[in-house]
């Protein structure tokens, strides 16, 4: 399985490196965010994209995913820093490499290609955190086959590189979410307070990576609270809460420094409301598009879609879990918790699609921090059955 993971990384890197066009998923504005920070400012919605990016589009129209343009006006919304709606942590991580390459004379698109790879490696590192997480679950006494963690890594790597070959802040989410989970498991095993403090810091900062991480952070904080209460002290609570609050202040600072022009923001919000109204899609169609975006393996073949395989495994997992529900309640509580989170996640998607406009909720990139949960939801039956087989062999 480790070999398959290595092959997938190599294949993905090759796929990303060979992309000679700007990604259609907002990449002008993502790159512009990094450029603006390099110029000593935070992007605002009404700011025009950097001169380097604009000139690359003018000088190399073959790299654009739109027809050739001859003026900024022809770029439409592509001319503006509309990714200023995202918090700054991801862009801060890529800021120094971009500035170094700029000093060395790299052109904008050459810098972009290298930043894409750095972004992907940050994602891969986050997915690899699944291995120590499952190791900690084993240390807590849960039976987990040795290959299962690497299967999770392989799953995450397999579904990452679709249209997501371009820059996107969500690629950093798995590293922060999985690191937070690792730290709280370490705290649960050792009750060393430093792990709780580090958990609070990383969890708080995860929202400064991507606002959609708020969908998973409450589950992490609830778990932390449950295991912390028996060891409660006013001093450690104040310290832990202060760390969480301090990391949350990054969001406040970002919001205050990126307040857009009111008239321009109103224009953009109305435009998005017109293009992406709430309940634009039936939930069935929404799920179809989400599955396609999640399980179309474009880095291998544009027509390779494994969404049906995932759905079959999901059904098998539900059936097996119901059959062995008593066993799961007794021996595999982490599976039950993961599947409950997955059920809440799907329910949350229903309400987001139905009631919250202006966001492409059917895009997997919004939920990359949920990859281990998505994996467990379709594969936990492997753990249950392999434990049964092991016990049968032991008593045979």
C-alpha positions in Angstrom: 0.0 0.0 0.0 2.9 2.4 0.7 4.1 1.7 -2.8 0.7 2.6 -4.2 0.8 5.9 -2.2 4.2 6.7 -3.6 3.1 6.0 -7.2 0.0 8.2 -6.7 2.1 11.1 -5.4 4.6 10.7 -8.3 1.7 10.5 -10.8 -0.1 13.5 -9.2 3.1 15.6 -9.3 3.6 14.8 -13.0 0.0 15.7 -13.7 0.2 19.0 -11.8 3.6 19.9 -13.4 2.4 19.3 -16.9 -0.6 21.7 -16.5 0.3 24.6 -18.8 -2.8 26.6 -18.1 -4.2 28.6 -15.2 -6.7 26.5 -13.3 -10.3 27.5 -13.9 -10.9 27.3 -10.1 -10.1 30.9 -9.2 -6.4 30.6 -9.6 -5.8 34.2 -10.8 -7.2 35.4 -7.5 -5.4 32.8 -5.4 -2.1 33.7 -6.9 -2.9 37.4 -6.6 -3.5 37.0 -2.8 0.1 35.8 -2.4 1.3 38.6 -4.7 -0.6 41.2 -2.7 0.9 40.0 0.6 4.4 40.1 -1.0 3.7 43.8 -1.7 3.0 44.4 1.9 -0.8 44.6 1.8 -3.8 42.4 2.3 -6.1 41.9 -0.7 -9.4 43.6 -0.8 -12.3 42.6 -3.0 -12.1 45.7 -5.2 -8.3 45.5 -5.8 -7.2 44.6 -9.4 -5.0 41.5 -9.8 -1.3 42.1 -9.9 0.5 43.5 -13.0 2.6 40.3 -13.3 -0.5 38.1 -13.5 -2.3 40.4 -15.9 0.7 40.6 -18.2 1.1 36.8 -18.3 -2.5 36.6 -19.5 -1.8 39.2 -22.2 1.5 37.8 -23.3 0.5 34.1 -23.1 -3.2 33.8 -24.0 -2.8 30.1 -24.5 -2.4 29.7 -20.8 -5.8 31.2 -20.0 -8.9 29.0 -19.6 -10.9 31.8 -21.2 -10.7 33.4 -24.6 -7.8 35.8 -25.1 -8.3 39.2 -23.5 -6.8 42.6 -24.4 -7.8 44.7 -21.4 -8.5 44.3 -17.8 -12.1 45.0 -18.4 -12.4 41.9 -20.6 -11.3 39.8 -17.6 -14.5 40.7 -15.8 -14.5 39.4 -12.2 -11.1 37.7 -13.0 -9.5 41.1 -12.8 -10.3 41.4 -9.1 -8.9 40.1 -5.8 -12.2 38.2 -5.0 -10.3 35.5 -3.1 -9.9 38.1 -0.4 -12.9 36.4 1.1 -10.5 33.7 2.4 -8.4 34.0 5.6 -4.6 34.4 5.1 -2.8 31.5 6.6 -2.4 29.3 3.5 -1.2 32.3 1.5 1.2 33.3 4.2 2.9 29.8 4.0 3.5 30.3 0.3 4.5 33.9 0.6 8.2 33.4 1.3 8.8 30.9 -1.5 7.1 33.2 -3.9 9.1 36.2 -2.8 12.4 34.2 -3.1 11.5 33.1 -6.6 10.6 36.7 -7.5 14.0 37.9 -6.4 15.6 35.2 -8.5 13.8 36.5 -11.6 11.1 33.8 -12.0 8.1 34.8 -14.1 4.6 34.8 -12.6 3.6 31.5 -14.2 6.8 29.8 -13.4 6.4 30.8 -9.8 2.8 29.5 -9.9 3.8 26.1 -11.1 6.3 25.6 -8.2 3.8 26.9 -5.7 1.3 24.4 -7.0 3.7 21.6 -6.1 4.4 23.1 -2.7 0.6 23.3 -2.1 0.2 19.6 -3.1 3.0 18.5 -0.8 1.4 20.3 2.1 -1.8 18.4 1.3 0.1 15.1 1.0 1.8 15.7 4.4 -1.6 16.4 5.9 -3.0 13.1 4.5 0.1 11.2 5.8 -0.8 12.3 9.3 -3.5 9.6 9.1 -0.8 7.0 9.9 0.2 8.4 13.3 -3.5 9.1 14.1 -4.5 5.4 13.5 -1.4 4.4 15.5 -2.6 6.4 18.4 -6.0 4.7 18.2 -4.3 1.4 18.3 -2.4 2.5 21.4 -5.8 3.4 22.9 -6.7 -0.3 22.6 -8.7 -0.3 19.4 -8.0 -3.1 16.9 -7.0 -1.6 13.5 -5.2 -3.6 10.8 -1.7 -2.3 10.0 -2.6 -1.7 6.3 -5.8 0.4 7.1 -4.0 3.7 7.8 -2.1 3.5 4.6 -5.3 2.7 2.7 -6.7 5.9 4.1 -3.6 7.8 2.9 -4.0 6.2 -0.5 -7.7 7.1 -0.7 -6.9 10.7 0.2 -4.1 11.0 -2.4 -6.3 9.3 -5.0 -9.1 11.8 -4.8 -7.1 15.0 -4.3 -5.8 15.7 -7.8 -8.7 16.6 -10.1 -9.4 20.2 -11.0 -7.6 20.8 -7.7 -4.3 20.9 -9.4 -4.2 24.7 -8.9 -3.7 26.8 -5.9 -6.4 26.7 -3.3 -6.3 27.4 0.4 -8.2 24.2 1.2 -5.2 22.1 0.3 -3.7 23.1 3.7 -6.8 21.9 5.7 -5.9 18.2 6.1 -2.6 19.2 7.7 -4.2 21.4 10.3 -7.2 19.2 11.0 -5.3 16.0 11.2 -2.6 17.5 13.3 -5.2 18.8 15.7 -6.7 15.3 15.9 -3.3 13.8 16.5 -2.6 16.3 19.4 -5.9 15.7 21.1 -5.4 11.9 20.9 -1.9 12.4 22.4 -3.5 14.4 25.2 -6.0 11.6 25.8 -3.3 9.0 26.0 -0.9 11.0 28.2 -2.9 13.9 29.7 0.2 16.1 29.3 -1.2 19.6 29.2 1.2 20.8 26.4 -0.7 18.6 23.9 -4.0 20.2 24.9 -2.5 23.7 24.5 -1.0 22.8 21.1 -4.3 21.3 20.1 -6.1 24.5 20.9 -3.6 26.5 18.9 -3.8 24.3 15.8 -7.6 24.0 16.0 -8.0 27.7 16.2 -5.6 28.4 13.3 -7.3 25.8 11.1 -10.2 28.2 10.6 -7.6 30.8 9.4 -6.7 28.2 6.7 -10.3 27.8 5.5 -13.6 29.0 6.9 -15.2 25.7 6.0 -13.1 24.0 8.6 -15.8 25.3 11.1 -17.8 22.3 10.0 -15.4 19.9 11.7 -13.8 22.0 14.4 -16.8 21.7 16.8 -16.4 17.9 16.8 -12.8 18.2 17.8 -13.6 20.7 20.5 -16.4 18.6 21.9 -14.0 15.5 22.1 -11.4 17.7 23.8 -14.0 19.0 26.3 -15.3 15.5 27.2 -11.8 14.1 28.0 -10.7 17.3 29.7 -13.6 17.7 32.2 -12.3 15.0 34.6 -9.0 16.8 34.7 -10.5 20.3 34.9 -8.6 23.1 36.6 -9.4 26.8 36.3 -5.8 27.7 35.4 -5.4 25.2 32.5 -8.9 26.1 31.3 -8.0 29.8 31.1 -4.7 29.1 29.4 -6.4 26.7 26.9 -9.3 29.1 26.2 -6.9 32.0 25.8 -4.8 30.1 23.2 -8.0 29.3 21.3 -9.1 32.9 21.5 -5.7 34.3 20.4 -5.7 32.1 17.3 -9.2 33.2 16.6 -8.1 36.8 16.7 -6.3 36.1 13.4 -9.8 35.9 11.8 -10.8 39.2 13.4 -7.6 41.0 12.3 -8.1 39.6 8.7 -11.7 40.8 8.6 -10.8 44.3 9.8 -7.9 44.7 7.4 -9.8 43.5 4.3 -13.1 45.4 4.6 -14.0 46.0 0.9 -15.6 49.0 -0.7 -19.3 48.8 0.2 -20.7 49.5 -3.2 -18.4 47.0 -4.9 -19.0 44.3 -2.4 -22.8 44.7 -2.8 -22.4 44.4 -6.6 -20.3 41.2 -6.2 -22.7 39.7 -3.7 -25.7 40.4 -5.9 -23.9 38.9 -8.8 -23.0 35.7 -6.9 -26.6 35.5 -5.6 -27.8 35.6 -9.2 -25.3 33.0 -10.4 -25.4 30.7 -7.3 -28.8 31.1 -5.6 -29.7 28.8 -2.7 -31.4 25.6 -3.7 -30.2 26.0 -7.3 -29.9 22.2 -7.5 -32.1 19.4 -6.3 -30.3 17.4 -3.5 -30.0 14.4 -5.8 -28.3 16.5 -8.5 -26.1 18.2 -5.8 -24.9 14.8 -4.6 -24.3 13.6 -8.2 -22.0 16.7 -8.9 -20.3 16.3 -5.5 -19.5 12.7 -6.2 -18.2 13.5 -9.7 -16.0 16.2 -8.3 -14.8 13.9 -5.5 -14.2 10.7 -7.4 -13.3 11.6 -10.9 -9.6 10.7 -11.2 -8.6 13.2 -13.8 -4.9 12.8 -13.0 -5.1 9.3 -14.4 -7.8 9.7 -17.0 -10.5 12.3 -17.7 -13.1 9.6 -17.9 -12.2 7.5 -14.8 -14.9 8.0 -12.2 -15.0 5.7 -9.2 -18.0 7.3 -7.5 -20.1 4.2 -8.0 -17.5 2.1 -6.3 -17.5 4.5 -3.4 -21.3 4.3 -3.2 -21.3 0.5 -3.3 -18.7 0.4 -0.5 -20.7 3.0 1.5 -23.8 0.7 1.3 -21.8 -2.4 2.3 -20.3 -0.4 5.2 -23.7 0.6 6.5 -25.1 -2.9 6.2 -22.2 -4.6 7.9 -22.2 -1.9 10.6 -25.9 -2.6 11.3 -25.2 -6.4 11.4 -22.3 -5.9 13.9 -23.7 -2.9 15.7 -23.3 -4.5 19.1 -19.7 -5.3 18.3 -19.0 -1.8 17.1 -20.6 -0.3 20.3 -18.4 -2.6 22.4 -15.1 -2.7 20.6 -15.0 0.0 17.9 -16.5 3.2 19.3 -14.3 5.3 17.0 -16.1 3.8 14.0 -19.5 4.7 15.4 -18.3 8.3 16.2 -16.8 8.7 12.7 -20.0 7.5 11.0 -22.2 9.8 13.1 -20.0 12.7 12.1 -20.3 11.6 8.5 -24.1 11.5 8.8 -24.1 15.0 10.3 -21.8 16.1 7.5 -24.3 14.8 4.8 -27.2 16.5 6.6 -25.2 19.7 6.8 -24.6 19.5 3.1 -28.4 19.3 2.5 -29.0 22.5 4.5 -26.1 24.3 2.9 -27.3 23.5 -0.6 -30.9 24.4 0.2 -30.4 27.6 2.2 -27.0 29.1 1.8 -26.3 30.9 -1.6 -23.1 32.3 -3.2 -20.9 29.2 -2.6 -20.3 26.1 -4.8 -21.1 23.7 -2.0 -20.8 20.7 -4.3 -17.0 21.1 -4.6 -15.0 18.6 -2.5 -12.2 21.2 -2.1 -14.4 22.8 0.6 -14.3 19.6 2.7 -10.7 18.2 2.4 -10.4 18.2 6.2 -13.2 15.5 6.2 -11.2 13.0 4.0 -10.5 10.5 6.8 -14.2 10.6 7.8 -15.3 10.1 4.2 -12.9 7.2 4.0 -14.0 5.5 7.2 -17.7 5.9 6.1 -17.0 3.5 3.2 -14.4 1.2 4.7 -14.8 0.6 8.4 -16.4 -2.8 7.7 -12.8 -3.9 6.8 -11.8 -3.4 10.4 -14.8 -5.2 11.8 -14.6 -8.2 9.5 -10.8 -8.5 9.8 -11.2 -8.5 13.6 -13.8 -11.3 13.4 -11.5 -13.3 11.0 -8.6 -12.8 13.4 -10.6 -14.0 16.4 -11.9 -17.0 14.5 -8.4 -18.1 13.5 -7.2 -17.6 17.1 -9.9 -19.8 18.6 -9.8 -22.4 15.7 
